[in-house]
Amino acid sequence: MVTAIVVIILGVSVAIGIAIAKGNNKLFDSGAANKSRAYDFYEQEHTFKTIVPNLDKMLNALDRGILSQEGISISISKGANNLVFRNSAGTFTASIKAAGDSKIEGVHLYKFRVNQWKERNGIIEMSARMDSNVLLTAIEKAFLMLDFNAVVERTYVTDIKTKSSFF
């Protein structure tokens, strides 16, 4: 009896794992997420250097369909100088904010980072990692659509906040 229960639980776990992997591969294959992104990208601050004059323009170019499909919501704070993103699973929050102008005339700076994510056993939850990958990919595409010469610089951050869970 116990063996049958263990086999059933194992079978269900494998089926769920396969379904999640198929969903993730679909996101990678469609270009909604970047498969070659560094594993720890969520620990980096991404500084975009672009001629895009404000976040409103980027927000209008953002593929909200894929964000909605992944359950990622957007809220605007501090005028339109800061956008905050959350996924419906509650496993991550991220933001992008205007960071002023660069030393080059006409080039503006925007800083994106995953501010908080949920961990399980010391590892970022897959929903947080995939959803933040989808979000960053959408933001990169939006900036590149508006400015083909946009550049992004990545630096690791040290003031990271996580939420741990055993289940």
Solvent accessible surface area in square Angstrom, and as a share of the most:
residue,aa,sasa,rsa
1,M,181,0.81
2,V,113,0.65
3,T,101,0.58
4,A,52,0.40
5,I,82,0.41
6,V,85,0.49
7,V,92,0.53
8,I,111,0.56
9,I,106,0.54
10,L,113,0.56
11,G,40,0.39
12,V,81,0.47
13,S,60,0.38
14,V,82,0.47
15,A,57,0.45
16,I,97,0.49
17,G,37,0.36
18,I,92,0.47
19,A,62,0.48
20,I,90,0.46
21,A,47,0.37
22,K,138,0.58
23,G,34,0.33
24,N,23,0.12
25,N,70,0.36
26,K,144,0.61
27,L,16,0.08
28,F,42,0.17
29,D,122,0.63
30,S,83,0.53
31,G,28,0.27
32,A,14,0.11
33,A,4,0.03
34,N,54,0.28
35,K,145,0.61
36,S,104,0.67
37,R,24,0.09
38,A,52,0.40
39,Y,124,0.47
40,D,42,0.22
41,F,2,0.01
42,Y,16,0.06
43,E,52,0.23
44,Q,14,0.06
45,E,31,0.14
46,H,1,0.00
47,T,16,0.09
48,F,5,0.02
49,K,63,0.27
50,T,2,0.01
51,I,106,0.54
52,V,4,0.02
53,P,75,0.47
54,N,63,0.32
55,L,3,0.01
56,D,66,0.34
57,K,100,0.43
58,M,0,0.00
59,L,12,0.06
60,N,123,0.63
61,A,18,0.14
62,L,9,0.05
63,D,81,0.42
64,R,119,0.43
65,G,48,0.46
66,I,26,0.13
67,L,2,0.01
68,S,81,0.52
69,Q,125,0.55
70,E,41,0.18
71,G,25,0.24
72,I,9,0.05
73,S,66,0.42
74,I,48,0.25
75,S,52,0.34
76,I,91,0.46
77,S,42,0.27
78,K,162,0.69
79,G,63,0.61
80,A,31,0.24
81,N,90,0.46
82,N,22,0.11
83,L,1,0.01
84,V,28,0.16
85,F,0,0.00
86,R,118,0.43
87,N,8,0.04
88,S,99,0.64
89,A,64,0.50
90,G,50,0.49
91,T,8,0.05
92,F,4,0.02
93,T,29,0.17
94,A,0,0.00
95,S,16,0.10
96,I,0,0.00
97,K,97,0.41
98,A,40,0.31
99,A,37,0.29
100,G,43,0.41
101,D,99,0.52
102,S,26,0.17
103,K,210,0.89
104,I,120,0.61
105,E,170,0.76
106,G,43,0.41
107,V,25,0.14
108,H,42,0.19
109,L,30,0.15
110,Y,3,0.01
111,K,60,0.25
112,F,0,0.00
113,R,44,0.16
114,V,2,0.01
115,N,46,0.24
116,Q,53,0.24
117,W,6,0.02
118,K,62,0.26
119,E,32,0.14
120,R,106,0.39
121,N,111,0.57
122,G,60,0.58
123,I,107,0.54
124,I,10,0.05
125,E,24,0.11
126,M,93,0.41
127,S,42,0.27
128,A,0,0.00
129,R,24,0.09
130,M,8,0.04
131,D,12,0.06
132,S,0,0.00
133,N,2,0.01
134,V,0,0.00
135,L,0,0.00
136,L,0,0.00
137,T,10,0.06
138,A,5,0.04
139,I,0,0.00
140,E,26,0.12
141,K,102,0.43
142,A,1,0.01
143,F,1,0.00
144,L,88,0.44
145,M,136,0.61
146,L,71,0.35
147,D,11,0.06
148,F,180,0.75
149,N,119,0.61
150,A,18,0.14
151,V,80,0.46
152,V,38,0.22
153,E,85,0.38
154,R,107,0.39
155,T,82,0.48
156,Y,129,0.49
157,V,23,0.13
158,T,137,0.80
159,D,94,0.49
160,I,57,0.29
161,K,130,0.55
162,T,54,0.32
163,K,106,0.45
164,S,91,0.59
165,S,26,0.17
166,F,167,0.70
167,F,193,0.80
